[in-house]
């Protein structure tokens, strides 16, 4: 997404167009992984953006309140993670070794949800799945060290 679309999305949500918000959205929109507030702060600083950590936190709060970003809490993570809201239902793969988190955009539960609603007379509004295992890089390390068969 280009900067003009990011600015337009913020204005449509009733938010002020600020450089930190634009940079945060741009960073997360381009990222293929979930990031902590500290990760976002560090990435912005590395790219030459002058911003305070407190500004990052305030911006993240506003952007999640307005559904531009998703706030993600995973069982394995002690910190909150953030991602750009692509408005697509998805789940997560979590590496037990390096804690890398990858989004997966397919869901095998759609039909099961409908079946479950009919059987239980329960209105299901959503679900969350986290798959735990080892990423490709960690599999290699664990195999080389003899800890993974």
Residue pairs with C-beta under 8 A, 6 or more apart in sequence:
1 9
1 25
1 26
1 29
3 22
3 26
6 22
6 25
6 26
6 29
7 17
7 22
9 25
9 68
10 16
10 17
10 21
10 22
10 25
10 66
10 68
11 17
13 66
13 67
13 68
14 66
15 21
15 62
15 63
15 66
15 68
18 59
19 49
19 51
20 44
20 49
20 51
20 55
20 56
20 59
21 59
21 62
21 63
23 44
23 47
23 49
23 51
24 40
24 44
24 56
24 59
24 60
24 63
24 69
25 63
25 68
25 69
25 84
27 35
27 40
27 43
27 44
28 35
28 40
28 69
28 82
28 83
28 84
29 84
31 83
31 84
32 102
32 103
33 100
33 101
33 102
34 72
34 81
34 82
34 83
34 92
34 101
34 103
35 43
35 81
35 82
35 83
36 79
36 80
36 81
36 82
37 53
37 56
37 57
37 60
37 79
37 80
37 82
38 53
38 79
40 56
40 60
40 82
41 51
41 53
41 56
44 51
44 56
45 51
60 69
60 71
60 82
63 69
64 70
64 71
64 82
67 85
68 84
68 85
69 82
69 83
69 84
69 85
70 82
70 83
70 84
70 85
71 80
71 81
71 82
72 80
72 81
72 82
72 83
72 92
72 101
73 80
73 81
74 81
74 92
74 94
74 101
74 130
75 130
76 94
76 96
76 99
76 130
76 132
77 99
77 101
81 101
83 103
88 105
89 105
89 107
90 103
90 104
90 105
90 107
91 103
91 104
91 107
91 128
91 129
91 130
91 131
92 101
92 102
92 103
92 104
92 129
92 130
92 131
93 101
93 102
93 103
93 104
93 130
93 131
93 133
93 135
94 100
94 101
94 130
94 131
94 132
94 133
95 101
95 133
95 134
95 135
95 138
96 132
96 133
96 134
96 138
97 134
97 135
97 138
97 141
97 142
98 135
98 137
98 138
100 135
102 135
104 131
107 129
109 127
109 129
113 124
113 127
116 122
116 124
117 123
117 124
134 142
134 148
139 148
142 148
143 149
